[in-house]
């Protein structure tokens, strides 16, 4: 049931999201460092590779991952939406070629390879990593927007709006944009998951973050040498990343299912109304 998926998705997202947004407020002052990869001594998740409290690192480590992923996804759609809508609605072939062909070149380069190439020349911080991840996601998102919008733009209703003299903005946003919300919502759920994994992978490779930064992905990388000695330093941040991505997918899936069921109910009600009374 969509309601069950929504509740499960909300529960899964809630824990890592609350830790990411509000964790630093409750982290407190750093205590003295202890021996690496040990348990006890008031540290209920033990210590990391340099003797820091793992729980305190977990409280600080979620915000970079979540903020960068959300910023990258938002930036990607801010570019992809106008590009895709203009390409689908324009009658000028040259304009469509100018907008879409450069994106095809970017699409030919693997996302992680593009990030590694840029990172080998520049040293991006958190903002630079968000821009890079957004850049590699724009081609896919723009093509999906264009495909969905082109199907709607070919309908007689859009041509009727043009003949009535409606503005391009009203047609693109008011009619076509509203008609492609469902495929865009589905893509947003999958894309946010991919962006989260890409941001975590980049941080795992040391791109955009310091080698000892309080970051869930960095914690997985730097503490993996002590996995069998003190597993919580790796297991907890890894589970938080996986939980966040699974929860996002379940939430978007539940929202789409709820809307689909609502549409089906509306159709059944209209059919009953149209049936002649005996």
C-alpha positions in Angstrom: 0.0 0.0 0.0 1.2 3.5 -0.7 0.5 4.6 2.8 2.7 1.8 4.2 5.5 2.7 1.8 5.2 6.3 2.8 5.3 5.6 6.5 8.3 3.3 6.0 10.1 5.8 3.7 9.4 8.6 6.2 10.8 6.6 9.1 13.9 5.6 7.1 14.6 9.2 6.0 13.8 10.7 9.4 16.8 9.3 11.3 19.7 10.3 8.9 18.0 13.6 8.0 17.6 14.6 11.7 21.1 13.6 12.4 22.4 15.6 9.4 20.5 18.7 10.1 20.5 18.9 13.9 23.3 16.6 14.9 26.0 19.3 15.2 23.8 21.2 17.7 24.0 18.3 20.2 27.6 17.2 19.5 29.1 19.2 22.3 32.8 19.9 22.8 35.4 17.4 21.6 36.9 15.3 24.3 40.5 14.1 24.6 41.6 11.6 21.9 42.0 8.0 22.9 43.5 4.9 21.4 42.4 4.2 17.8 39.7 1.7 17.2 38.7 1.0 20.8 35.3 0.6 22.6 34.2 1.8 26.0 35.5 4.7 28.2 32.2 6.6 27.7 32.3 6.3 23.9 29.4 4.0 23.1 30.3 3.8 19.4 34.0 3.7 20.2 36.8 5.6 18.6 37.9 6.1 15.0 41.3 5.8 13.2 42.8 8.8 15.1 41.1 8.2 18.4 38.1 10.5 18.0 34.6 9.8 19.3 32.7 8.0 16.5 29.3 9.2 17.7 30.5 12.9 17.6 31.8 12.3 14.1 28.5 10.8 13.1 26.6 13.9 14.4 28.8 16.1 12.3 29.2 13.9 9.2 25.7 13.9 7.8 25.3 17.6 6.9 28.0 17.7 4.1 26.5 14.6 2.4 22.9 15.7 2.6 23.5 19.4 1.8 25.7 18.7 -1.2 23.4 16.1 -2.6 20.3 18.3 -2.3 22.1 21.3 -3.7 23.5 19.2 -6.7 20.0 17.8 -7.5 18.4 21.2 -7.3 21.0 22.8 -9.5 20.7 20.0 -12.1 17.0 20.6 -12.4 17.3 24.3 -12.5 19.2 23.9 -15.7 17.6 20.8 -17.1 14.0 22.0 -16.8 14.3 25.1 -19.0 16.6 23.4 -21.5 14.3 20.4 -21.8 11.1 22.5 -22.1 12.6 24.8 -24.7 13.9 21.9 -26.8 10.5 20.1 -26.7 8.4 23.2 -27.5 10.5 25.0 -30.0 9.9 24.7 -33.8 13.4 25.8 -34.6 15.6 22.7 -35.2 18.8 24.7 -34.9 17.9 25.8 -31.4 17.2 22.3 -30.3 20.5 21.2 -31.7 22.4 24.0 -30.0 20.8 23.1 -26.6 21.0 19.3 -26.7 24.1 18.3 -28.6 26.6 19.7 -26.1 24.7 17.7 -23.4 25.2 14.6 -25.5 29.0 15.2 -25.3 28.8 15.4 -21.5 26.6 12.3 -21.5 29.3 10.3 -23.3 31.8 10.8 -20.4 31.2 8.6 -17.3 30.1 10.8 -14.3 32.8 9.7 -11.9 35.5 10.0 -14.5 34.4 13.6 -15.3 34.6 14.4 -11.5 38.0 12.8 -11.2 39.3 14.7 -14.3 38.2 18.0 -13.0 39.4 17.2 -9.5 42.9 16.4 -10.8 43.2 20.0 -12.1 41.3 21.9 -9.5 40.7 21.2 -5.8 36.9 21.6 -5.3 35.4 22.2 -1.9 31.9 21.3 -1.0 30.4 24.0 -3.3 32.6 22.8 -6.2 31.6 19.2 -5.6 27.9 20.2 -5.7 28.5 22.0 -9.0 30.4 19.0 -10.5 27.7 16.5 -9.5 25.0 18.8 -10.9 27.0 19.2 -14.1 27.2 15.5 -14.8 23.5 15.0 -14.0 22.2 17.8 -16.3 22.3 15.8 -19.6 20.3 12.9 -18.2 17.7 15.1 -16.6 17.4 17.4 -19.6 16.8 14.4 -21.9 14.1 13.1 -19.6 12.4 16.5 -19.4 12.5 16.9 -23.2 11.1 13.4 -23.9 8.3 13.8 -21.4 7.5 17.4 -22.6 7.7 16.4 -26.3 4.9 13.8 -25.8 2.7 16.4 -24.2 3.6 19.1 -26.7 2.4 17.0 -29.6 -1.2 16.8 -28.3 -4.0 18.8 -29.9 -4.6 20.7 -26.6 -1.2 22.4 -26.9 -1.8 23.4 -30.5 -5.1 24.8 -29.5 -3.5 26.9 -26.8 -1.0 28.2 -29.4 -3.8 29.2 -31.8 -5.6 31.0 -29.0 -2.5 33.2 -28.6 -1.4 31.9 -25.2 2.1 32.9 -24.1 5.0 30.4 -24.3 5.4 30.7 -20.6 1.8 29.7 -19.9 2.0 26.8 -22.3 5.3 25.5 -21.1 4.7 25.9 -17.3 1.0 26.0 -16.9 0.1 23.1 -19.2 3.2 21.0 -20.3 5.0 21.5 -17.0 2.0 20.3 -14.9 1.5 17.4 -17.2 5.0 16.0 -16.7 5.1 16.2 -12.9 4.7 12.5 -12.4 7.7 11.4 -14.6 9.7 14.2 -13.2 8.9 13.1 -9.6 9.9 9.5 -10.5 13.1 10.8 -12.0 13.8 13.0 -9.0 13.6 10.1 -6.6 16.0 8.0 -8.6 18.3 10.9 -9.4 18.6 12.0 -5.7 19.6 8.4 -4.9 22.2 8.4 -7.6 23.5 11.8 -6.5 23.8 10.7 -2.9 25.9 7.7 -4.0 28.0 9.9 -6.3 28.6 12.5 -3.6 29.5 9.7 -1.1 31.8 8.1 -3.7 33.6 11.4 -4.4 34.0 12.0 -0.7 35.2 8.4 -0.3 37.9 9.2 -2.9 38.8 12.4 -1.1 37.2 14.8 -3.6 35.7 18.0 -2.1 36.5 17.1 1.5 39.6 16.9 3.8 41.1 13.5 4.4 40.1 13.6 8.1 36.8 15.5 7.7 33.7 14.6 9.7 31.8 13.1 6.7 29.9 9.8 6.6 31.6 8.7 3.4 35.1 9.7 4.6 34.4 7.8 7.8 33.7 4.7 5.8 37.0 5.1 3.9 39.3 6.1 6.7 38.0 3.6 9.2 37.8 0.5 7.0 41.2 -0.7 8.1 39.8 -1.3 11.6 36.5 -2.9 10.4 37.1 -6.2 12.2 38.5 -4.5 15.3 36.0 -1.6 15.8 33.2 -2.1 13.2 30.9 0.7 14.4 33.1 3.4 12.9 32.3 1.9 9.4 28.9 0.3 9.9 27.0 3.2 11.4 27.9 5.9 8.7 27.4 3.3 5.9 24.0 2.3 7.2 23.0 6.0 7.5 23.9 6.6 3.8 22.0 3.4 2.7 19.0 4.3 4.9 18.8 7.8 3.5 18.8 6.6 -0.1 16.3 3.8 0.5 14.0 6.1 2.3 14.0 8.7 -0.5 13.1 6.0 -3.0 10.2 4.7 -0.9 8.9 8.2 -0.3 8.8 9.1 -4.0 7.4 5.7 -4.9 4.6 6.2 -2.3 3.8 9.7 -3.5 3.5 8.5 -7.1 1.4 5.5 -6.0 -1.0 7.8 -4.0 -1.5 10.1 -6.9 -2.1 7.1 -9.3 -4.7 5.7 -6.9 -6.4 9.1 -6.6 -6.6 9.4 -10.4 -8.1 5.9 -10.6 -10.7 6.8 -8.0 -11.6 9.9 -9.9 -12.0 7.9 -13.1 -14.3 5.4 -11.4 -16.4 8.2 -9.9 -16.8 9.8 -13.3 -17.8 6.5 -14.9 -20.4 6.0 -12.2 -21.8 9.4 -12.7 -22.1 8.9 -16.5 -23.9 5.5 -16.1 -27.6 5.9 -16.9 -29.9 5.4 -13.9 -32.4 2.5 -14.2 
